[in-house]
């Protein structure tokens, strides 16, 4: 897409401009009225549009075409051609989003300066769009556990539809990556993916950020909804959206159109909406902080993203992925993981989930020695599981118990940790701890440890009877 579309109802004018530009090495296309113009744009969007304000015998004038192009093809710069008596209208066109205007009769040097600048703007916009698309397509879902496979199976079912998806799960679990996965594998993969982080936008600015605004001095400024036209709008932490904005977003979902702040024109948008939250929205509704109607509109397909503790088997896979990623992006050392470090990471607590794991790997690669595998000693000790060389330091609660109760408490916690580490797989747990499978079953029963299905994987927990006794 590197050609220029010239639209003018005077044949001599459009051919003159075409000859000048082709002498400079540009490729041009010509249109004499609004129908021809829109047909050319719909067939193949140009890199630049040179547009006369007045078009005889046309359904739309230049301002109408400008508005439509700004709405549907915002990456195309529009240069307005204006006669001497139409300067005020040309200035008004600039406020509507035109890149610049050229006055008839043409000064060739001025014409070429404006065209070169506009083409550079077009190139930068295309590169920016390509970078945004590349960011989406390179987003990967990493994992092998049963809980992870169950999640991907659910995501695959919604990729080709246009249904609204609500992603829930704890902070840092990968909800945005899941949203990007849906987009990258959908029919809208080549269209924009725009993230709205509702928790970081100041409430008083939310509507301008989403809907854009129109002012006399600055003209039209597009919002995130317009930027996402044809693609996906992702409302991250949607529970933090102000109540007043919620009602307006609800109207957008119903009508597929909105008005910019300070504007009067209706802006139509074609959007797929994906939302995410780590809160219980039904509780937010009861507390009066979230609109029930909006919840039902957004929660068409609910999908839960599991925590990292529910997919401990994926920790080594994710850790190796992050090591390779930091090596490629930042030049950090490409190190292996020792067996001890891997085992320790699978038994640690991860309240920050995948984000916490990623940050830990980055810190270790920055601060650690560049040669050799990552050792367990380089990792932070988990709370309540401190070590001092070869000596285990007991927590105060465990140290206060009689030997028999302390041994049972330790065995119960140890086996719970190992079973969850191996995704509820009793055979793999038995092999690791050095017990026969049947003996491990007997031990678990005596300690009151049971396994339950959760998020597609078996997870171990203490039985209610044992919890009550403790």
C-alpha positions as CSV (number, residue, x, y, z in Angstrom):
1,X,0.0,0.0,0.0
2,X,2.2,2.9,-1.3
3,X,-0.1,4.6,-3.9
4,X,-1.9,7.9,-3.8
5,X,-5.6,8.3,-4.6
6,X,-6.4,11.7,-6.3
7,X,-10.1,12.7,-6.2
8,X,-11.2,15.7,-8.1
9,X,-14.2,16.3,-10.4
10,X,-12.1,18.2,-12.9
11,X,-10.2,15.8,-15.1
12,X,-7.5,18.2,-16.0
13,X,-6.7,18.9,-12.3
14,X,-6.5,15.2,-11.2
15,X,-4.4,14.3,-14.3
16,X,-2.0,17.2,-13.7
17,X,-1.5,16.2,-10.1
18,X,-1.0,12.6,-11.1
19,X,1.6,13.5,-13.7
20,X,3.6,15.6,-11.2
21,X,3.5,12.9,-8.6
22,X,4.4,10.1,-11.0
23,X,7.4,12.1,-12.2
24,X,8.5,12.0,-8.5
25,X,8.2,8.2,-8.5
26,X,4.8,7.9,-6.8
27,X,2.1,5.5,-8.0
28,X,-1.4,7.2,-8.4
29,X,-5.0,6.3,-8.8
30,X,-7.7,8.7,-10.0
31,X,-11.4,9.2,-9.1
32,X,-13.8,11.8,-10.4
33,X,-16.7,11.5,-7.9
34,X,-17.5,10.2,-4.4
35,X,-18.8,6.7,-5.7
36,X,-15.5,6.1,-7.6
37,X,-13.5,7.3,-4.6
38,X,-15.2,5.0,-2.0
39,X,-15.0,2.1,-4.5
40,X,-11.2,2.6,-4.8
41,X,-10.8,2.9,-1.0
42,X,-12.9,-0.2,-0.3
43,X,-11.0,-2.2,-3.0
44,X,-7.5,-1.3,-1.7
45,X,-6.9,1.5,0.9
46,X,-4.3,4.0,-0.5
47,X,-1.3,5.3,1.4
48,X,-2.6,8.9,0.9
49,X,-5.8,10.6,-0.2
50,X,-5.8,13.9,-2.1
51,X,-9.3,15.1,-2.0
52,X,-11.2,18.1,-3.5
53,X,-13.8,19.7,-1.2
54,X,-16.3,20.3,-4.0
55,X,-17.3,17.3,-6.1
56,X,-20.0,17.9,-8.7
57,X,-22.6,15.3,-9.4
58,X,-21.6,13.3,-6.3
59,X,-23.6,11.8,-3.4
60,X,-21.0,13.1,-0.9
61,X,-18.8,16.2,-0.9
62,X,-15.2,16.2,0.3
63,X,-16.1,16.8,4.0
64,X,-18.5,13.8,4.0
65,X,-15.8,11.6,2.5
66,X,-13.2,12.9,5.0
67,X,-15.5,12.0,7.9
68,X,-16.1,8.5,6.5
69,X,-12.4,7.9,5.9
70,X,-11.4,9.2,9.4
71,X,-14.0,6.8,10.8
72,X,-13.3,3.7,8.8
73,X,-9.6,4.1,7.7
74,X,-8.0,6.4,10.3
75,X,-4.5,5.5,9.2
76,X,-4.9,7.2,5.7
77,X,-3.8,10.9,5.8
78,X,-6.1,13.1,3.8
79,X,-4.8,16.2,2.0
80,X,-7.6,18.6,1.0
81,X,-7.6,20.5,-2.3
82,X,-9.2,24.0,-1.9
83,X,-9.9,26.9,-4.2
84,X,-9.0,30.4,-3.0
85,X,-12.6,31.1,-1.9
86,X,-12.8,28.0,0.2
87,X,-10.0,28.6,2.7
88,X,-12.3,28.7,5.7
89,X,-13.8,25.4,4.7
90,X,-10.4,23.9,4.3
91,X,-9.4,25.1,7.8
92,X,-12.6,23.5,9.1
93,X,-11.5,20.3,7.3
94,X,-8.2,20.3,9.2
95,X,-10.3,20.4,12.4
96,X,-12.2,17.4,11.2
97,X,-8.9,15.5,10.9
98,X,-7.5,16.3,7.5
99,X,-3.6,16.3,7.4
100,X,-3.2,19.5,5.4
101,X,-4.7,21.5,2.5
102,X,-3.3,22.7,-0.8
103,X,-4.7,25.9,-2.4
104,X,-5.5,26.1,-6.1
105,X,-3.8,27.1,-8.4
106,X,-1.0,24.8,-7.3
107,X,2.5,25.8,-6.4
108,X,4.4,22.6,-7.4
109,X,7.1,22.9,-4.8
110,X,4.5,23.4,-2.0
111,X,2.5,20.5,-3.3
112,X,5.5,18.1,-3.2
113,X,6.5,19.3,0.3
114,X,3.0,18.5,1.7
115,X,2.8,15.2,-0.2
116,X,6.3,14.0,1.1
117,X,5.3,14.9,4.7
118,X,1.9,13.2,4.4
119,X,3.5,10.0,2.9
120,X,6.0,9.9,5.7
121,X,3.1,10.2,8.2
122,X,1.3,7.3,6.3
123,X,4.5,5.2,6.5
124,X,4.8,5.8,10.3
125,X,1.2,5.0,10.9
126,X,1.5,1.7,8.9
127,X,4.6,0.7,10.8
128,X,2.9,1.5,14.1
129,X,-0.1,-0.7,13.2
130,X,2.2,-3.5,12.1
131,X,4.0,-3.3,15.4
132,X,0.7,-3.5,17.3
133,X,-0.3,-6.6,15.2
134,X,3.1,-8.2,15.8
135,X,2.7,-7.7,19.5
136,X,-0.6,-9.6,19.3
137,X,0.6,-12.5,17.1
138,X,3.7,-13.1,19.1
139,X,1.7,-13.5,22.4
140,X,2.0,-17.1,23.3
141,X,0.2,-19.4,25.7
142,X,2.8,-21.5,27.4
143,X,2.1,-24.6,29.4
144,X,1.5,-28.4,29.4
145,X,-0.6,-29.1,32.6
146,X,-4.1,-30.4,32.6
147,X,-5.4,-27.0,33.9
148,X,-3.6,-25.2,31.1
149,X,-4.9,-27.5,28.4
150,X,-8.5,-27.1,29.7
151,X,-8.1,-23.3,29.5
152,X,-6.7,-23.4,25.9
153,X,-9.6,-25.7,24.9
154,X,-12.1,-23.2,26.2
155,X,-10.3,-20.3,24.4
156,X,-10.2,-22.2,21.2
157,X,-13.9,-22.6,21.2
158,X,-14.5,-18.8,21.3
159,X,-11.8,-17.6,18.9
160,X,-13.9,-17.8,15.7
161,X,-17.1,-16.4,17.2
162,X,-17.8,-12.7,17.8
163,X,-19.1,-13.4,21.3
164,X,-18.2,-11.3,24.3
165,X,-15.8,-13.0,26.7
166,X,-15.3,-12.4,30.4
167,X,-12.0,-13.6,31.8
168,X,-11.7,-14.0,35.5
169,X,-8.8,-15.1,37.7
170,X,-6.3,-13.8,40.2
171,X,-4.0,-10.9,39.4
172,X,-0.9,-11.9,37.3
173,X,-2.4,-15.2,36.1
174,X,-2.3,-14.2,32.4
175,X,-5.8,-12.9,31.5
176,X,-4.4,-10.4,29.0
177,X,-2.4,-13.1,27.3
178,X,-5.5,-15.2,27.1
179,X,-7.4,-12.2,25.5
180,X,-4.6,-11.7,23.0
181,X,-4.6,-15.4,22.2
182,X,-8.4,-15.2,21.3
183,X,-7.7,-12.2,19.1
184,X,-4.6,-13.6,17.4
185,X,-6.5,-16.8,16.4
186,X,-9.7,-15.0,15.4
187,X,-11.0,-13.6,12.1
188,X,-10.0,-10.1,13.4
189,X,-6.3,-11.1,13.9
190,X,-5.1,-8.4,11.4
191,X,-7.3,-5.7,13.0
192,X,-6.3,-3.7,16.1
193,X,-6.2,-5.1,19.7
194,X,-6.7,-2.1,22.0
195,X,-6.3,-2.4,25.8
196,X,-8.2,-0.2,28.2
197,X,-6.7,-0.5,31.7
198,X,-9.6,0.7,33.7
199,X,-7.6,0.7,37.0
200,X,-5.0,3.2,35.7
201,X,-7.1,5.7,33.9
202,X,-8.3,8.6,36.1
203,X,-12.1,8.5,36.4
204,X,-12.6,12.0,35.2
205,X,-10.7,11.3,32.0
206,X,-12.2,7.9,31.3
207,X,-14.9,9.1,28.8
208,X,-12.4,11.3,26.8
209,X,-10.0,8.4,26.7
210,X,-12.7,5.9,25.4
211,X,-14.9,8.1,23.2
212,X,-12.4,10.9,22.1
213,X,-13.4,14.5,22.0
214,X,-14.1,17.4,19.6
215,X,-13.0,21.0,20.4
216,X,-13.0,24.2,18.4
217,X,-9.2,24.6,18.6
218,X,-8.0,21.0,18.3
219,X,-10.7,19.5,16.2
220,X,-11.3,15.7,16.4
221,X,-9.3,13.6,18.7
222,X,-10.1,9.9,18.4
223,X,-10.6,7.7,21.5
224,X,-9.7,4.1,22.1
225,X,-13.1,2.8,20.8
226,X,-12.4,4.4,17.4
227,X,-8.8,3.0,17.4
228,X,-10.3,-0.5,18.0
229,X,-12.8,-0.3,15.1
230,X,-12.9,-3.6,13.3
231,X,-10.9,-5.3,16.0
232,X,-11.0,-6.0,19.7
233,X,-11.4,-3.7,22.7
234,X,-10.0,-5.3,25.9
235,X,-11.4,-3.9,29.2
236,X,-8.7,-4.9,31.7
237,X,-9.8,-4.7,35.4
238,X,-13.3,-3.8,34.2
239,X,-14.6,-3.6,37.8
240,X,-12.7,-0.3,38.2
241,X,-14.7,1.4,35.4
242,X,-16.6,4.4,36.8
243,X,-20.4,3.8,37.1
244,X,-21.2,6.7,34.8
245,X,-19.0,5.3,32.1
246,X,-20.5,1.9,32.6
247,X,-23.9,3.1,31.5
248,X,-22.4,4.7,28.3
249,X,-20.4,1.6,27.5
250,X,-23.7,-0.4,27.9
251,X,-25.3,1.9,25.3
252,X,-22.3,1.4,22.9
253,X,-22.7,-2.4,23.2
254,X,-26.4,-2.1,22.3
255,X,-26.2,0.5,19.6
256,X,-22.7,0.0,18.2
257,X,-22.2,3.8,18.1
258,X,-21.4,6.7,20.3
259,X,-20.7,10.5,20.4
260,X,-17.3,12.0,21.1
261,X,-17.1,14.3,24.2
262,X,-18.2,17.7,22.9
263,X,-19.3,16.3,19.6
264,X,-22.7,15.9,17.9
265,X,-22.0,13.3,15.2
266,X,-22.7,9.6,15.8
267,X,-19.5,7.4,15.4
268,X,-20.3,3.8,14.4
269,X,-17.9,1.1,15.5
270,X,-17.6,-2.6,14.9
271,X,-16.0,-4.1,18.0
272,X,-15.5,-7.4,19.7
273,X,-15.4,-6.9,23.5
274,X,-13.2,-9.0,25.9
275,X,-13.2,-8.1,29.6
276,X,-11.1,-9.2,32.5
277,X,-11.3,-8.9,36.3
278,X,-9.9,-10.4,39.5
279,X,-12.9,-9.4,41.5
280,X,-16.3,-11.1,42.1
281,X,-18.5,-8.9,39.9
282,X,-21.7,-10.3,41.5
283,X,-20.5,-9.0,44.8
284,X,-19.6,-5.7,43.2
285,X,-23.2,-5.6,41.8
286,X,-24.6,-6.2,45.3
287,X,-22.4,-3.4,46.7
288,X,-23.7,-1.0,44.0
289,X,-20.3,-0.6,42.3
290,X,-21.1,-2.4,39.0
291,X,-24.2,-2.3,36.8
292,X,-26.0,-5.6,36.5
293,X,-27.1,-4.9,32.9
294,X,-23.5,-4.3,31.8
295,X,-22.3,-7.5,33.6
296,X,-24.8,-9.6,31.6
297,X,-23.8,-8.0,28.4
298,X,-20.1,-8.6,29.0
299,X,-20.4,-12.1,30.6
300,X,-21.7,-13.9,27.6
301,X,-18.9,-16.5,27.7
302,X,-17.2,-16.7,31.1
303,X,-13.7,-18.3,31.2
304,X,-11.7,-18.7,34.3
305,X,-7.9,-18.4,34.0
306,X,-6.2,-20.7,36.7
307,X,-3.7,-19.4,39.2
308,X,-0.1,-20.6,38.9
309,X,-0.5,-22.8,42.0
310,X,-3.2,-24.7,40.1
311,X,-0.7,-25.4,37.3
312,X,2.5,-26.0,39.1
313,X,3.6,-28.5,36.4
314,X,4.0,-25.5,34.1
315,X,6.5,-23.6,36.3
316,X,9.6,-25.2,34.7
317,X,8.2,-24.6,31.2
318,X,7.3,-21.0,31.9
319,X,10.7,-20.4,33.6
320,X,12.6,-21.7,30.6
321,X,10.4,-19.6,28.3
322,X,11.2,-16.4,30.3
323,X,14.9,-17.2,30.3
324,X,14.9,-17.4,26.5
325,X,12.7,-14.3,26.2
326,X,15.0,-12.2,28.5
327,X,18.1,-13.4,26.6
328,X,16.5,-12.4,23.2
329,X,15.1,-9.1,24.4
330,X,17.6,-7.8,26.9
331,X,20.7,-9.9,26.2
332,X,20.6,-11.5,29.7
333,X,22.5,-14.8,30.3
334,X,20.9,-17.9,28.7
335,X,21.1,-20.2,31.7
336,X,19.7,-23.6,32.5
337,X,17.6,-24.5,35.6
338,X,19.1,-27.0,38.1
339,X,16.9,-29.8,39.4
340,X,17.0,-28.3,42.9
341,X,15.9,-24.8,41.7
342,X,13.1,-26.3,39.6
343,X,11.9,-28.4,42.6
344,X,12.0,-25.3,44.9
345,X,10.1,-23.1,42.4
346,X,7.4,-25.8,42.1
347,X,6.9,-25.8,45.9
348,X,6.9,-22.0,46.5
349,X,3.8,-19.9,47.0
350,X,3.0,-17.6,44.1
351,X,0.5,-15.0,45.1
352,X,1.6,-12.9,42.1
353,X,1.2,-15.9,39.8
354,X,2.9,-15.9,36.3
355,X,3.8,-12.2,36.6
356,X,5.7,-12.9,39.9
357,X,7.5,-15.9,38.3
358,X,8.5,-13.7,35.3
359,X,9.8,-11.0,37.7
360,X,11.8,-13.6,39.7
361,X,13.5,-15.0,36.6
362,X,14.5,-11.5,35.5
363,X,15.9,-10.6,38.9
364,X,17.9,-13.9,39.1
365,X,19.3,-13.4,35.6
366,X,20.3,-9.8,36.4
367,X,21.9,-10.4,39.8
368,X,23.2,-14.0,39.4
369,X,26.5,-15.2,37.9
370,X,26.3,-15.6,34.1
371,X,27.8,-19.1,33.9
372,X,26.2,-22.4,35.0
373,X,22.7,-23.4,35.9
374,X,20.4,-21.4,38.2
375,X,20.8,-22.9,41.7
376,X,18.2,-23.1,44.5
377,X,20.4,-20.8,46.6
378,X,19.8,-18.0,44.1
379,X,16.0,-18.1,44.7
380,X,14.3,-16.3,47.6
381,X,13.2,-18.7,50.4
382,X,9.4,-19.1,50.5
383,X,7.7,-17.7,53.6
384,X,7.6,-20.4,56.3
385,X,10.1,-22.6,54.5
386,X,13.4,-21.1,55.5
387,X,16.7,-22.9,55.2
388,X,20.1,-22.3,56.9
389,X,22.6,-24.2,54.9
390,X,21.8,-27.9,55.3
391,X,19.6,-27.1,58.4
392,X,15.8,-26.6,58.2
393,X,14.6,-23.8,60.4
394,X,11.2,-24.7,61.8
395,X,8.3,-22.2,62.1
396,X,7.2,-21.3,65.6
397,X,3.9,-23.2,65.3
398,X,5.6,-26.4,64.2
399,X,8.4,-26.2,66.8
400,X,5.8,-26.0,69.6
401,X,4.1,-29.3,68.7
402,X,5.0,-32.7,70.2
403,X,7.1,-34.9,67.9
404,X,4.3,-37.1,66.7
405,X,2.0,-34.2,65.8
406,X,4.9,-32.2,64.3
407,X,5.8,-35.2,62.1
408,X,2.3,-35.7,60.9
409,X,1.9,-31.9,60.2
410,X,5.2,-31.9,58.3
411,X,4.3,-35.1,56.3
412,X,0.9,-33.7,55.5
413,X,2.2,-30.4,54.2
414,X,5.1,-32.1,52.4
415,X,2.9,-34.5,50.5
416,X,0.3,-31.8,49.8
417,X,3.0,-29.7,48.2
418,X,4.4,-32.6,46.1
419,X,1.0,-33.8,44.9
420,X,0.1,-30.3,43.8
421,X,3.5,-29.8,42.3
422,X,2.8,-32.8,40.0
423,X,-0.7,-31.7,39.2
424,X,-2.4,-34.4,41.3
425,X,-0.6,-37.2,39.6
426,X,-0.2,-39.9,42.3
427,X,2.2,-42.1,40.3
428,X,4.7,-39.2,39.6
429,X,4.4,-38.1,43.3
430,X,5.1,-41.6,44.5
431,X,8.1,-41.9,42.3
432,X,9.6,-38.6,43.4
433,X,9.1,-39.2,47.2
434,X,10.3,-42.8,46.9
435,X,7.2,-44.7,48.0
436,X,5.1,-47.4,46.4
437,X,1.8,-46.0,44.9
438,X,-0.3,-48.1,47.3
439,X,1.8,-47.1,50.3
440,X,1.3,-43.4,49.3
441,X,-2.4,-43.9,49.1
442,X,-2.5,-45.4,52.6
443,X,-0.3,-42.6,53.9
444,X,-2.5,-39.9,52.4
445,X,-5.6,-41.5,53.8
446,X,-4.1,-41.7,57.3
447,X,-3.1,-38.0,57.1
448,X,-6.5,-36.9,55.9
449,X,-5.3,-35.7,52.5
450,X,-7.9,-35.9,49.7
451,X,-7.7,-34.9,46.0
452,X,-10.4,-33.0,44.1
453,X,-10.9,-31.9,40.5
454,X,-10.3,-28.2,40.0
455,X,-9.7,-26.3,36.8
456,X,-9.2,-29.5,34.8
457,X,-6.6,-30.9,37.2
458,X,-6.6,-32.9,40.4
459,X,-5.6,-30.8,43.4
460,X,-4.8,-32.1,46.9
461,X,-6.2,-30.6,50.1
462,X,-6.7,-31.5,53.7
463,X,-10.0,-33.1,54.5
464,X,-12.6,-31.1,56.4
465,X,-12.4,-33.5,59.4
466,X,-8.7,-32.8,59.8
467,X,-9.1,-29.1,59.3
468,X,-11.8,-29.1,62.0
469,X,-9.6,-31.0,64.4
470,X,-6.7,-28.6,63.9
